[in-house]
Amino acid sequence: MELCHRTPLTNICSSYYFARPYFAAKSARTRGRGHSFGGWERNRLFLSQSGRGFLEAGHLFELGLQQDSRNVVADDLDGDGRPDLLLATFETWPEKKQTIKIFRNDLPNTGNWIGVRLREQGAGVSPVGAKVTVQFAGGVLVRQIVTGDSYRSQHANTVHFGLGAAQEVESLEVAWIGGKKIRLSKLQANRYYDVRAPDVGGL
């Protein structure tokens, strides 16, 4: 009898089942005794350099925590057009606890923007999978509502577009799963628009 596991694709004998108990025992000696699950690695925040790359600035915005962090989502909690961050941490030493930290976005001069909140009402189509396309003087922007885009977290059914100096959107189209579409024209910047499921109506 062969004391190993062969994978169906490679038919190569793997030592996984022998190694797993070894690493489990090593892990049990450290977890819950002040050791970091993430190796004391700090959180990182990457700022876009307008298409020229990204700048790591987590320490500047006090986001570079050493606490083990597993969940993060962005949402405009105060409705000012500047997405805020929600971050969850998990600790096991010296006591088990989980925390939720909110980092408010107070950056000045962020430019104009437009947001869309997709609403599901009654027998309406689910917003999941819907694609939002915005056309404005600066070009075309596309966002899609998806699930599983953040570890153990789910973003709201809201999309946010930065418009730069543009003060108006020429058109905004929501393409729902199933093929139905809602199209809006000549929308003012710097506000959110609620768009309901297609069988409920428009705004």
N, C-alpha and C positions, 0 to 999 in steps of 0.2 A: 504494500500500500504506500502510495507516494505521500509524504508529509509536506505538501506544499499546494499552492493554488495556481492553476493555469488559466490565463485569460483566454476567452474565446477567439480573440483576434490574432494574438501572437503565439499562443500555445507555449508561452515561456513561463517557467516555474517562478512564482513570485514569493518573496519572503514576507509579504505584508502581514499575514496572520501570525508570524513569529515576532515581527517587530512591534506590532500594535501593543501587546501587553507591556513590553519594555518601556515604550514612550508614555503609556498611560501611568505606569508606576512612577516615572520621573516627574510627570506633570503633577501627580497627586502630592508629591513632596513639597511643591512650591506654591500651588494655588491656595489662596486663603491665608497666606502667611506673609503678606506685605509685598508680594511680587506682582508686577504689572502683567496683565494678559498681553498688552501691546509692547512690552519691552521698554516702557517709559518713553515711547515715541510720542512726540508732540503733534497735536492737530495742525493741519496746514490749510491756508486759505490762499487761493491763486486769483490774482487780479488781472484781468485782461488789459493788455497794452495796445488796445485799438488795432488788433490784427498783427502786432509786432511781437507777439509772444505773451508770456504770463510772468507775473512777479509774485513770489511767495511772500505774503505779508501777514501771516497768522499772528506772529508775535507783536506786530504793530497795532493790531486790533484786539489784542487780548484774547484771541481765539486759540492760541497755542497751548492748550491745556495738556498736562501730563496724565490726567485722569483717563481711564479707559473709556473711549467713546465709540458707540456702535450705531447711533441713529442721528441723522441730520436731514432737515427739510428746510426749504425756503418758502416764506409766505409773507405777504404784505399785511401784517397784523393790524396796523393803524391806518391803512388805506391812504397813505401819503405817496404811493407810487414807488417807494423804495423798499424792495424785498428785505425782510428781516430773516434771521436764522434761528431755528430751534434745534437744540442739541441735547441729546440724552447721554448720560454717563452711567456706568455700572461699576461698582466697587465691591470687593469682598473682604477688605481688611482696612482698619481693625474691626469693622462691622459691615454687614451686607447692606447696601443702600443704592438706590437709583435716584438720579436727579434730572430735572429738565431745566436747561439754561436757555434764556432768550437773549439774543444779541440784537438790539435795535439798530437799524441802519439810519444813521444821522449824517451820511455823507452829503456835502453841499454840491450844488451845481451838477446834478446828475442828468440834466437834459430833459427833454419832453418824453412822454411815454403814453401808452394806452394799454388797458387791461380788459380781459373778457372773462366773465364768470359764467360757466355753462351750468344750466339748471335742469335737473330731472324732476318732472312733476307728473303725478298721476300715472298714466300708462305711457309716459314719454320714453324716448330712446335714451339709453344710458350714455353719459358723456364720455365714458371710457372708449378710446379709439378715435374720437372725433379729432379732426385736423383743422386748425385755424390758420388762415392765410391772410396776411396784411400787406396791402400795396400802398406805398407812400412815396414821397419825393426821393427818399434815400434808397429805394429798391423794394424788394419783396422779402418778407420774413414769414417763416412757417414754424408752428409749434403743434405738438400732438399730445393729447391726454393719454397717458399710459399708466400701467400699474407696475410695481416692482422696480422703479427707477432709483430707489434708495433702500439701503439695507434695513429690513424690518420697519420700514416707514412708508407712508403714502402721502403724496402731495395732494393738495386740494384741486378741485376741477376748475382751476383758474390758470390763465396764461397771461404773461406780462411781456410787453415788447418795448424796448428802448427805441425812441425815434430821433434822438439827437436834437437838431434844431427845428425839425418839422413840427408844425402846429396843427396839422390836419392829416387824417388818413383818407386816401382816395377811396379805398374799398376794404371791407373786412368780410371774409367768407368763412363759414363754419360748415365743413363737410362731415355729416354724421355717418356712423356705421349704417349700412343699408342703402346709401346713395343719396339720401335727401340732403339738401343744402339750404342754408340761409345766408343771404348776401345783404350787407348794409353798405351805404355809401356816404361819403362826406361826413366823417365823424371827427369831432373835436378831440384834441389830445388832452392828456392829463386827467383822465377819469376812467372809471370802470363801466362796462356795459354788461348787463345781464341778458344772456341769450338762452331762451328756454327750448326744450325739446321740440322738434318740428311739428308734431301733431298737437302741440299745445298752443303754439303761436310764436310770434316774433319777440320783440322786447317787452 
